[in-house]
Amino acid sequence: MKTRTNRLLSLLLCAVLLTACLPLTLAADAAITPVIVVSGMGSFPMYDGGIDADNQVWAPQAKTILNVVGKSLWPLAKAALRRDLNVFADESFPLAYEAIFDAVACDETGTPLHELTTPKFPQSVDHYQKELLDAEETEDEIGIIKGLASRVGAEHVYFFNYDFRLSPYIHAADLNAYIAAVKAEQHASKVTLVPCSMGGVVVNTYLSVYGSGDIDRIIYTMVASKGIDLVGELFNQNFSVDLSVLTERLFNFEEGKLFSQAMLSLLKTVTDITPGLRQVVNRLAARLLSALSDRVFKDIIAKSLVTMPGMWAFVPDAYYTSAKQTLFPDGMNETFRKTIDDYHYNVQNQAEALMQAAKDSGVQMYVLAAYGYVGFPMTDKAYEQSDCLIETKNESFGATVARYGETLGRDYRMAGTVCSDPAHHHVSTDNIVDASTCLFPEQTWFLKYNRHVGIPCDTDAAALMAYLATSETQTTVHADSRFPQFVHLNLITGKFASLTGETVKESLFDKESNTLIRTLKLIRDFFDWLKNKLNIQ
């Protein structure tokens, strides 16, 4: 009897303890603000029909591109024989449009010609083990998702994906419904948003329509909220190609891959020591662009990208009016004009005001930008510092940035137009970036040699992302010595090296590239790789 009584008392005590602990457990779980990663453009394929590899139409698969190239060889040969590139354009451009661009094209009102599907993820990412958590990718949005999932729990992380062709206002409405669903599922009062690339367009449109009442914090990650100069140049038909820029771009893009960079270094050396060859190639490229650019726009771009509302969100204000005049000399459809004007004037041009209002209302605001790469080698803007796609000045909301291969100058002093505190060192020690002119100088981090939306999941960059996603209150670039404002992300070791400090010191590696510098850089990277393999600190 005594034993039975003891068991009953023990069970009763356990029940009391469990009941007492339950509110604490629920409170601890509720304390984790759910995180929604907002996709960039085309982070997942578009399908015509069911989600199956055979139905993928965008991004075009390698076999599709190779098929177009193969069928274009004979027209190219005929054009060479007749010395008339229109022969090539007449036969190849319609083929390229039909095989690659028609699937994503929109009509003159901005309405898609074809109804496509792209993967959607309505539940937390722990429900998508195969598609997200077990995917081979370690960078881009999937890398960010993996990094956050490993630190805050996959059950608290969500992924909002969308059809990039459509108006940002459509995505904003969908995001609003998505946020409501996440809040209900997580029993949360607010969410954290992590917009990536085009996701910045979507999130700022959301702020303009729905405000920030449901948002705890926003971590802008290399976003296109202020547009992309590359798109502005292209929409104004400003094309140019330089062999040096092209080889520089390829070298940049292989950062951390020693063999590839060694081969590209050899190619760069050849172009450095043979300026005559470089000039010949550049002249040839200029003639080709001059002869074909009008046809490219007429036969491909004007029929697809130009009537896509999502693409116009990338046109910066400095290019916007002239781009409309260039591409629509006879005027544009009124419905389409209103769609793109609404976004441009009420969201892109109001970005800083929208973000400042959110911050003033209590939303934690953070910006992650990158630099150290030459831009896309198709326009004169290629030598703007970038993350390989978006210019650093744009994604940082106003940083003062030196051109690629240059510095701000030996006598440069912090501009201080937003932060003028002399105790704050808002100029990177490599003398390339001045963050004192940013919208949020105290909440903007710069990752050197971090490719567009890279944030590899097993690096210090992912740790910085998790730090910002879990900070109890608004933090700053001065708050944690692990995460200074300016860092060099070593893609071999995954570690940060600080570029923040009082002493501004121009580095040899930030000068215009030449054979000696490339050799030294490759030697340095090799020793980093060796130390990482041998686990030497």
N, C-alpha and C positions, 0 to 999 in steps of 0.2 A: 504493500500500500504506500509505504514511504517512498519507494523508488518511483512508483507511478506519479505520486504527488510532485516529487522533484522534477520528473520529466515535464509534467504539466506546467509547473512554475517556470522551468527553463524555456519551454516553448512560448509561454506568455511573455517572458522577459525579452526573448528574441523578437517577438512580434512588436513589442513596444519600441525596442531599439530601431527596428526596421522602419516603423511608422515615423519615428522621430527623425531618422536620417533621410527619409524619402524627400521631404521638402528641400533639404540641403542638396541632395543629388539633382533634383529637378532645377534648383536655382543655379547650380554649377553648370549644368548643361545649357540652361537658358542664357547664361552669361556669354556664351560663344555666339557672337553675331554671325549669322550666315553670310557667306561670301559668294557673290555672283560675278564670275568672269565673263565679261562682255566681249564677244568675238570681234576680230578684225575682218577685213574683206577676204572672203574665200578661204577661211581656215579649214573648212570642210568642203568636199566636192559638191557640185550641183548635178542632179540626175534628171533625165527625161524619162519618167516612169518610176518604177520601184528603185529602192536604194540597192543597187547592184553594180559591180564593176563594169558590166557590159553596157549599162545605161549612163555611165558618167560622160557628161558633155563639157563640164568646166570644173577645174582647170583641164585643158585638153591633155589627153594622155600622150605619152611618147610615141605610141604607134600611130596616132592620128597625125601628129606633127611630121613624123618621118614619111608618112604616106603623101602628105602635101608637098614636102620637099622633093620627094622622088618624082612626083608628077610635074614638078616645076622645072626640072633639069632641062628637058627638051625645049620648052618655051624660052628658057634662059639662053640656051645654045642658039636658037633661031634669032633671038634679039641681038646676040653678039655678032652673028653673021650679017645681019641687016643693019647693025649699028642703030637700032631703034628700040629703046627700052619699053616703049608702049606695047610692043609685041609681047614682051614678057608680062606686062601688067594686064593686058587684055585676056590672057589665058590663065594666069596664075592667081590673080587677086580674087576673081569670083570663086575660084576653087577654095582659096584660103578662107574667104568669108563663109561659104557654105559649110565647110568642114569644121570650122573653129568658132566663128563669131555669131553666126545666125542663131544658134541655140540660146544665147543670152541677150539677143537684140531686143530693143523696145521700139514701139511706134512713135510717131511724132508727138503724142501726148505723154510719153514716158511710161506707157503701159507695156509690160512684157509681151512679146509675140508668142512666147511659149511658156506654158505653166510648168515650172521645174520644182523639184523638191531638194531639200538639203537636210541632213540629220538634225533633229531637235532633241533636247535633253531636258524634259520637264521635271525629272526627279534629281536628287542629289547624285554626285558623280560616283558614289559607291555602287549605284545600280548599273553602271556602265564600265565594268571592269575591263572587258575586251576592247571596247572602242576608245577608252580614255586612259585608264590607269595602267593597262598592260601594253599600250601602244609603244612602238619603238622610239618615237620622238622623245627628245629630252628638252627641246626648246619650243619657242612659239607658245601658243595658247595651251597646248597640251603639257608643255614643260611647266608653265605657271600653275596649271591645275594640279599636276603631280606634286610640285613643291609645296603648294598650300595644303593639299590633302594629307601630306606626310606630317604637317606641322599643326594643323587645326582640326584634322579629322575629315575624311572623305565624306562623311555623312552631313557635314556642314558646308560643303562646297558645291556650287552649281555652275552650269555653263549655258549662257544664252547665245544661241546661234540664229542666223537670219539670212534672208535672201538679199545680198548686197546691192542688187540692181534697184531696189525700190526706194521711195522717198524716206528719209530719216524719220519723218513724222509717223509713218506706218510702224517702223521699228520701235519708236518711243511708246506708242500705244501698246504694242505687244510686250515691251519691257515692263510697262506699268502693270499689266495683268500678271506677268511672270513674278514680279516683286510681291504682289498680293498673294499669289499662290505659295511662294517660298515662306513668307511671313506666317501664313496659316499653318503650313506643314511644320515649321520649326517653332511655332508658338513664340515668335519674335516680334518686337515692336519696330525694329529697324533692320536694314541690311547694309553690307559693305559692297560697293561696286568696284570692279577692277576692269575698266575699259582698256582694250588693247587696239592700237592703230585706229581703224575706222570706228571702233567701239567708242572712241572719244566723241565722234560725230553723233552717235546714237545717244550717249549719256547726256551731252549738253542739250540735245533736242528734248530729251526727257525733262531736264531741269527747266527748260523754257516753258513747257506745257504743264507739268505736274508739280513743279517745285521740289523741295528737298526734305519734306516732312518725314518721308519713310527711309531716309538715308542716314547712316551713321558716319560713314567715311567714303571717300573716293580716292583711288590710287590710279591716276592717269599714267598709263604705261606706253610711252612712245606713240602718242596719239596724233591723229590727223585733224584735230579740232580746228586748227587755223589754216588748214589746207596743206598742199604739197607743191612747192615751186615747180617740180618736174611736170606735174599735170597742167599747171598754169602755162608753162612754156609750150607743151605739146598742143594744148587747146588753142594756142595762138600760132601754131604751126612754126614754131622756132626750133628747128632741128640743127644739130651739129654733132660731129663725131671726131674725136681725136684719139689716135692710137695710144698715146701715152696715158690718157685717161682710162682707156679700155683696159690696158695691162695693169694699171694701178688698181682699178676696180676688181679685176680678177684676183690680184695679189691680196687685197683687203679681204675678199670674200672667203679666202682659204685660210684665214687667221687660225693658228693652232695646228695646221696640217703641214708639217715640215717639208715633206717630199713635194707636195703640190706647190708650195711657196718657193721651193728651190728651183723648180722648173719655170715658174712664172718669173722668178728673179732673173733667170738666164734670158728669157724673152725680153724683160724690161731692159737688161743690159744691152741687148742687140739694138733696141730702139734708141737707147741713150747714145750709143757710139755711132749710130748711122742716121743722123738727122735728115739726110737726103732721102732715105727710104721712108722715114716717118712722114716727110712732107709729101712724097708721092702718094702714099696710102691715104693721107688726109685729103689731098686734092681729089683722089678717086672717089672717096667716100662722100665728099661734098658734091661732086657731080651726080653721083647716084641719088643722093637725098634730094637734090634740086630737081632731078628728072622725075623722081617717083613720089615725092611727098604729097603733091596734089592728088595723085591717083590713089595713094594710100588712104587719104582722107575721104575722097569721093567714094571709093569702092568698098572700103572696110570700116574706117572709124566713124564716118558720118552716118553709116547705117546701123551702127551698134552702140559704141561707147558714148557718142555725142548726145543721144537721146535717152541716156540712162540717168535718172535723177541722182542715184548714188554716186556716180562719177563727178557730177558737178559740185558735190559737197567737198571735193578735194581741191577745187580751184580757189586759190587765195584771193583776197580782195583786190590786190594790186593788179591782178590779171582778169578779173571777172568781167568787167564791162567790155574790154577789148576782145575777150574770148567770144562773147555773145555776138559782137559785131563781125568777127572773123568767120565764125562758123554759121551764122545765120544772117547774111547780108540783106536778105529780103524779109527778115522778120521770122519769128518762131511762133509755134502754136501757143495760143494764149493760156491754155491749161498747163502746158509744160512750163511756160515762162513763170506763171504764178507759183508753181511747185518749187522751182529752183530758187526763185527770188525770196520766197518765204523763209527758206532755210538760210540763204546767204545773209539776208539783212537782219533777220530776227534771232539767228542762232550764231552763225560763224562770227559776224561782226559784233555780237553781244557776248562773246565767249567769256571775256574777262569779267564783265559785269555779272553774268550768271554765276560764275565760279566764286566771285567775291561775295555775292549775296548768300550763296550756300554756306560759305565759311563763316560769314557773320551770323548765320542762323544756328551755328553750332556744329556743322558738319566738318569732320576732320578732312583736310585736303592735302594731297600729296601728288608730286609729279616726278616721274622717272624719265629722264632723257638720256640720250647716248651721243657719242661723238667719236671721231678717230677714223672715219671712213670717207672716201670720196663718194660723190653721188652717182646717179645713174648716167652712163656715158652717152647721152643722146641730146643734151642741150648745153648751153653755155653756163648753166648753173651747176654743172657737174663738180666744180671745185668748192662748192659750199660744204662745210662740215656736216656730216649726216650720220645716220645709223645704217647706211646702205640704201635707204629709201626716203625717209622723211628728214628734212633739214633740221638740225639741232635748234636753230633759232625758233622754228615754228613749234616743235613739240615741247619746248621748254617755256613757251609763252613769253618770249621776249629776251632771252639771253643775248648778250653781245658776244659774237663768236668770230674768230679769225678764219680766213679761208684755209682750205686744206693745204698742208705743206708750208703754212706760214704761222706766225704767232701774232699776238696783239701789239707787239713792239716793245723794244727794250725799255722805253720810258713810259709805258702804259701805267695808268693808275685806275683804281676801281672807280667806275662811273658814279655809282651810288645814287642813281635816280629813284630807286625804290627803297633800298637799304643803304643808308649812308653811315652806319656805325663803323668807325675805323677799327674797332676790335673784331669785327667780323671779316674773315678772309674769304671773300666771295669770288676771288680770281684764282683759277686753278694754277698750281705750281708749274705746270708746263706752259703757262701764259697763253692759253688758247681760248678759255671761256671765262666770261665775267657774268656771274649770276646775279649781281646786284641790280640788274635791269629787268629781272624776271617778274612775273606777276606775284609769285610767292618765293622770294629769295631764301626764306628760312625753311621752306618745305619742298625744295626742288633738288633732287640728286642727279648727278651726271656720271654715267658709267662709260668710261673710255674702252673702246674695242668691244662693245656689246652690240651685236647685230640686232636689227629691227625685231622688237618683241622677243629677243633671245631669252633672257632670264633662265638659263639652264637650271634644271631642277636640283642638281646636286652641287651647286656653287654658292658662294657668298651672296650672289645676286638674289637667289631664292630666299636666303636667310633674311636679307633686307626686306624683301616683299612680305615675308611672314611677320617680321618685326613691325612693319607699318600696319599690317592687317590686324594685329592683336594689341596695339598700343592702347592703353586705357584712356588716355587723353591725347590731345594734339601734341605731337612731338616735333622736333626740329632737327636740322642738320648738325646741330651742336650737342645734341642730347646723349649720343652714344658713340664712344670712340671707335667701335667696330664699324660704324657706318658714317664716315665723314662725307661731306658734300660731294667731293670729287674723288673718284676712285678709278684705278686701272683694273679691269677684270681680266685676269690671266686665264684664257680659255683652256690652257693645258692643265694648270693646277686647280682652277676653279676658285682661286683666292683673290681677295682685294688687296691692292697696294694703294695707300693713301696718296692723293695728289692735292691735299688740302694743307695749307700752312702759311706762315708769314713770308717765307722766302720764295719768291717767284724765280724759277730757274728753267730757262729754255733747254729742252732736251734735243740732242742730236737726232733722235728718232722722229722728231716732229718737223724737221726740215724737209724740203723737197727731196724725194727719194732718189738715191743714186746707188751705184753698185756697192760701194763701201758700206753704206748704211744698211743696205739689205743683207749683206754678208754678216755684219755685226748683229743684226736683229735675229737672223737665223741661228747664229751661234748661241745667243742669249736664250732663244726659245728651246734650242736643243738641250741646254743645261737645265732649264726649267722642267722639260719633259723627263730628263734623266733623274733629277732629284725627286720628282713626283713618283716615278716608277720605283725608286729605291726608298721612298718614304723618308727622305732627308728633309728636315725642317730648315 
